[in-house]
Amino acid sequence: MTEQQHTMTAPVADIPPPPEADPAVPPVKKGRGVLRAVLRWTAAVTVFAAVAASTAYGITRMERTDVPGLATETDGRWAYPEVTRPPLPSGSPAPFAEENAASLHHADLRELLLPAPEGATADKALSGRNGWLATKDFLAAYESGEDRDTLAQLLTDHALRHIAARGWTMPDGTRTRIYLLRFGSGQVADVLQQDHLTNYDSPTYALRGAAQVHLDEDFPTDAEVVDVRHYAYAEAKPYGAEQVRQAYLVSGDVLGLVVQSRKGGAEAVPFQQTVILQSQLLG
């Protein structure tokens, strides 16, 4: 995902001086010499253009799908469609503009959800009504009834405005759920996250099937997105039938939760990729 165009230029190699004429070789006619020179320059320009085009394509692909700390696109990453931020309503500032003191996302929250990758089967249960998920359906992601009651009160106390969600299942059985919760200001979302939802080594409230979750030390340290904080955790072994990975995201007035689970173990690479791409949409 890019917001600026990158232009790259490559130096043109010095052209060596022509060799001295051999008196034993008959001179080439002027017309043929000109033709050869034109062909040489045409070939050089064609090669240069091809290199420049492939470089630009590589940059675009890297910005859209490359994950810091990962190698190539054959290392387990999913094929996401190109993601772009939705347009802002006319006259509305960006969430982290100087004139936006409350750090509000004025774009439609539903449009800030990461789209599903190729091959995914949509989880229709997370579609909600007109794209808005009921609070009780979000709370159903948590294991303990007592925790659900506590969270329900916290969301009320912090004046939750909307919840948008999206989920899907991949052919290998990996299930992804993304929840975006919008509050009245960035300060409110910060307080909820810092005081109630996350600790250094583990989240405060356990998700279903993920009682023993700890800091995900394999998450790339250089994967931070400007204006978005992430807190990534992974379920430790032994994790039973499936492993759960999760990350809380905080970006202005939006609090996000990304959850991935898979029988036998949730792969780290698609989880990292999903968290980073969702962060880029919010940043």
C-alpha positions as CSV (number, residue, x, y, z in Angstrom):
1,M,0.0,0.0,0.0
2,T,1.6,3.2,-1.1
3,E,0.7,6.8,-0.7
4,Q,3.6,8.2,-2.6
5,Q,5.2,7.2,-5.9
6,H,8.8,6.2,-5.8
7,T,11.0,7.0,-8.8
8,M,14.4,5.2,-9.2
9,T,17.1,6.0,-11.7
10,A,20.1,3.9,-12.6
11,P,23.4,5.3,-13.8
12,V,24.1,4.7,-17.5
13,A,27.4,2.9,-18.0
14,D,30.2,4.8,-19.7
15,I,30.5,3.9,-23.4
16,P,34.0,2.9,-24.3
17,P,35.7,4.8,-27.2
18,P,35.6,3.0,-30.5
19,P,38.6,0.9,-31.5
20,E,41.1,2.3,-34.0
21,A,40.2,1.4,-37.6
22,D,42.0,-1.5,-39.1
23,P,43.3,-0.6,-42.5
24,A,42.9,-4.2,-43.7
25,V,39.1,-4.0,-43.0
26,P,37.1,-2.2,-45.6
27,P,35.2,0.8,-44.1
28,V,31.5,0.3,-43.3
29,K,29.1,2.4,-45.3
30,K,27.9,5.5,-43.4
31,G,24.2,4.4,-43.5
32,R,24.9,1.0,-42.0
33,G,27.1,2.5,-39.2
34,V,24.3,4.8,-38.3
35,L,21.8,2.0,-38.3
36,R,24.0,-0.1,-35.9
37,A,24.4,2.9,-33.6
38,V,20.7,3.4,-33.4
39,L,20.1,-0.3,-32.7
40,R,22.7,-0.3,-29.9
41,W,21.1,2.7,-28.2
42,T,17.6,1.2,-28.7
43,A,18.7,-2.0,-27.0
44,A,20.3,-0.1,-24.1
45,V,17.2,2.0,-23.6
46,T,15.0,-1.1,-23.7
47,V,17.1,-2.9,-21.1
48,F,17.2,0.2,-18.9
49,A,13.4,0.6,-19.1
50,A,12.8,-3.0,-18.3
51,V,15.1,-2.8,-15.2
52,A,13.4,0.3,-14.0
53,A,9.9,-1.2,-14.5
54,S,10.8,-4.3,-12.7
55,T,12.3,-2.3,-9.9
56,A,9.2,-0.2,-9.5
57,Y,7.0,-3.2,-9.5
58,G,9.2,-4.8,-6.8
59,I,8.9,-1.7,-4.7
60,T,5.1,-1.7,-5.0
61,R,4.9,-5.3,-4.1
62,M,7.2,-4.9,-1.2
63,E,5.3,-2.0,0.3
64,R,2.0,-3.8,-0.1
65,T,2.9,-7.3,1.1
66,D,6.5,-7.4,2.5
67,V,6.7,-8.0,6.2
68,P,9.8,-6.7,8.1
69,G,11.8,-9.7,9.2
70,L,10.5,-12.0,6.6
71,A,12.1,-13.3,3.4
72,T,10.1,-13.9,0.3
73,E,6.5,-14.3,-0.8
74,T,6.9,-18.1,-0.7
75,D,7.4,-18.2,3.1
76,G,3.8,-18.7,4.0
77,R,2.3,-15.2,3.4
78,W,-1.2,-15.0,2.1
79,A,-2.2,-13.3,-1.2
80,Y,-4.1,-10.2,0.0
81,P,-5.7,-7.9,-2.5
82,E,-4.1,-4.4,-2.7
83,V,-5.3,-2.4,0.3
84,T,-5.9,1.3,0.3
85,R,-7.3,3.6,2.9
86,P,-10.9,4.7,2.3
87,P,-11.4,8.4,1.4
88,L,-12.2,10.9,4.1
89,P,-15.4,12.8,4.1
90,S,-15.0,16.2,2.5
91,G,-13.3,18.7,4.9
92,S,-12.4,16.0,7.5
93,P,-8.8,15.9,8.8
94,A,-6.7,12.7,8.9
95,P,-6.8,10.9,12.2
96,F,-3.3,12.2,13.3
97,A,-3.4,15.6,11.7
98,E,-2.4,18.5,14.0
99,E,-5.9,19.9,13.8
100,N,-7.5,16.6,14.9
101,A,-6.8,16.8,18.6
102,A,-9.0,13.8,19.5
103,S,-7.3,11.6,16.9
104,L,-10.6,10.6,15.3
105,H,-10.9,8.3,12.3
106,H,-13.5,10.1,10.1
107,A,-13.5,7.3,7.5
108,D,-16.2,4.6,7.7
109,L,-15.0,2.1,10.3
110,R,-16.3,-0.8,8.2
111,E,-14.0,0.4,5.3
112,L,-11.0,0.2,7.6
113,L,-11.3,-3.6,8.0
114,L,-8.6,-5.6,6.2
115,P,-10.1,-7.5,3.3
116,A,-9.9,-11.3,3.2
117,P,-7.0,-12.9,1.2
118,E,-7.4,-15.1,-1.8
119,G,-8.9,-18.5,-1.1
120,A,-10.7,-17.4,2.1
121,T,-14.2,-18.4,3.1
122,A,-16.0,-15.6,4.8
123,D,-17.3,-15.9,8.3
124,K,-20.8,-14.5,7.9
125,A,-21.5,-14.6,11.6
126,L,-19.2,-11.5,11.9
127,S,-21.0,-9.5,9.3
128,G,-23.4,-8.1,11.8
129,R,-26.3,-5.9,10.8
130,N,-25.4,-3.5,8.0
131,G,-21.8,-4.2,8.9
132,W,-22.1,-3.4,12.6
133,L,-21.5,-6.1,15.1
134,A,-23.5,-6.3,18.3
135,T,-21.5,-5.9,21.5
136,K,-22.7,-9.3,22.8
137,D,-21.2,-11.0,19.7
138,F,-17.9,-9.4,20.3
139,L,-17.9,-10.4,23.9
140,A,-18.6,-14.0,22.9
141,A,-15.0,-14.2,21.9
142,Y,-14.0,-14.3,25.6
143,E,-13.9,-17.4,27.7
144,S,-15.2,-16.4,31.1
145,G,-18.7,-15.3,31.7
146,E,-17.4,-13.1,34.5
147,D,-14.9,-11.5,32.1
148,R,-17.6,-10.9,29.6
149,D,-19.7,-9.1,32.2
150,T,-16.7,-7.0,33.2
151,L,-15.8,-6.1,29.6
152,A,-19.4,-5.2,28.9
153,Q,-19.4,-2.7,31.7
154,L,-16.0,-1.3,30.6
155,L,-17.3,-0.8,27.1
156,T,-20.3,1.0,28.4
157,D,-18.2,3.2,30.8
158,H,-15.9,4.2,28.0
159,A,-18.8,5.0,25.6
160,L,-18.2,2.5,22.9
161,R,-19.7,3.8,19.7
162,H,-19.5,1.0,17.1
163,I,-17.9,-2.4,16.4
164,A,-17.1,-3.5,12.9
165,A,-15.8,-7.1,12.3
166,R,-14.6,-9.4,9.6
167,G,-13.6,-13.0,9.7
168,W,-12.6,-15.9,7.3
169,T,-11.2,-19.4,7.2
170,M,-8.3,-20.4,4.9
171,P,-8.1,-23.8,3.2
172,D,-5.5,-25.0,5.8
173,G,-8.1,-24.4,8.5
174,T,-6.6,-21.1,9.9
175,R,-9.5,-19.0,11.2
176,T,-9.1,-15.2,11.4
177,R,-11.2,-12.7,13.2
178,I,-10.7,-8.9,13.2
179,Y,-12.7,-6.6,15.4
180,L,-12.5,-2.8,15.3
181,L,-14.0,-0.8,18.2
182,R,-14.5,2.9,17.9
183,F,-14.6,5.3,20.9
184,G,-15.2,9.0,21.4
185,S,-11.5,10.0,21.3
186,G,-8.0,8.6,21.1
187,Q,-7.6,9.3,24.8
188,V,-10.5,7.1,25.7
189,A,-9.2,4.2,23.7
190,D,-5.7,4.6,25.2
191,V,-7.1,4.5,28.8
192,L,-9.1,1.3,28.1
193,Q,-6.2,-0.5,26.6
194,Q,-3.5,0.6,29.0
195,D,-5.6,0.3,32.2
196,H,-7.7,-2.7,31.5
197,L,-6.9,-4.9,28.4
198,T,-3.2,-5.6,28.2
199,N,-0.3,-6.4,30.4
200,Y,3.3,-6.8,29.3
201,D,3.3,-10.6,29.2
202,S,-0.3,-11.4,28.6
203,P,-3.7,-9.9,27.9
204,T,-6.0,-9.3,30.9
205,Y,-9.0,-11.3,29.7
206,A,-8.6,-14.7,28.1
207,L,-10.2,-15.5,24.7
208,R,-12.0,-18.8,24.2
209,G,-9.6,-21.7,24.1
210,A,-6.6,-19.5,24.9
211,A,-6.0,-19.6,28.7
212,Q,-2.2,-19.6,28.6
213,V,-1.2,-16.7,26.3
214,H,2.1,-14.9,26.6
215,L,4.0,-12.2,24.7
216,D,4.7,-13.2,21.2
217,E,8.5,-12.9,21.2
218,D,8.7,-14.0,17.5
219,F,6.8,-10.9,16.3
220,P,9.3,-8.7,14.3
221,T,10.5,-5.8,16.4
222,D,10.8,-3.6,13.3
223,A,7.2,-4.1,12.3
224,E,5.8,-1.0,14.0
225,V,3.5,1.1,12.0
226,V,3.5,4.9,12.6
227,D,0.7,6.0,14.9
228,V,-0.4,2.4,15.7
229,R,0.6,0.4,18.7
230,H,0.3,-3.4,18.7
231,Y,0.5,-5.9,21.6
232,A,0.9,-9.4,20.2
233,Y,0.5,-12.6,22.1
234,A,0.7,-16.3,21.3
235,E,-0.7,-19.3,23.2
236,A,2.1,-21.4,24.7
237,K,2.5,-25.2,24.5
238,P,0.7,-27.3,25.3
239,Y,-2.2,-25.6,23.7
240,G,-4.6,-28.5,23.2
241,A,-6.5,-29.0,19.9
242,E,-5.6,-25.6,18.4
243,Q,-3.3,-22.7,19.0
244,V,-4.5,-19.1,19.3
245,R,-2.6,-15.9,18.4
246,Q,-3.9,-12.5,19.1
247,A,-3.0,-8.8,18.9
248,Y,-4.5,-5.7,20.3
249,L,-4.1,-2.6,18.1
250,V,-4.5,1.0,19.3
251,S,-4.8,3.8,16.7
252,G,-6.4,7.0,17.8
253,D,-10.1,6.4,18.6
254,V,-10.0,2.8,17.3
255,L,-9.1,-0.2,19.3
256,G,-8.5,-3.4,17.3
257,L,-8.3,-7.1,18.1
258,V,-6.8,-9.6,15.6
259,V,-7.3,-13.3,16.4
260,Q,-5.9,-16.3,14.5
261,S,-6.4,-19.9,15.4
262,R,-5.6,-23.2,13.8
263,K,-5.7,-26.9,14.8
264,G,-2.1,-28.1,15.4
265,G,-0.6,-24.7,15.5
266,A,-1.3,-21.2,14.1
267,E,1.5,-20.2,11.7
268,A,3.4,-17.0,12.7
269,V,3.9,-15.6,9.2
270,P,0.3,-15.0,8.2
271,F,-0.5,-13.7,11.7
272,Q,2.3,-11.1,11.5
273,Q,1.3,-10.2,7.9
274,T,-2.4,-9.8,8.9
275,V,-1.5,-7.6,12.0
276,I,0.8,-5.4,10.0
277,L,-1.6,-4.9,7.1
278,Q,-4.5,-4.1,9.4
279,S,-2.2,-1.6,11.2
280,Q,-1.3,0.1,8.0
281,L,-5.0,0.6,7.2
282,L,-5.5,2.3,10.6
283,G,-2.3,4.4,10.6
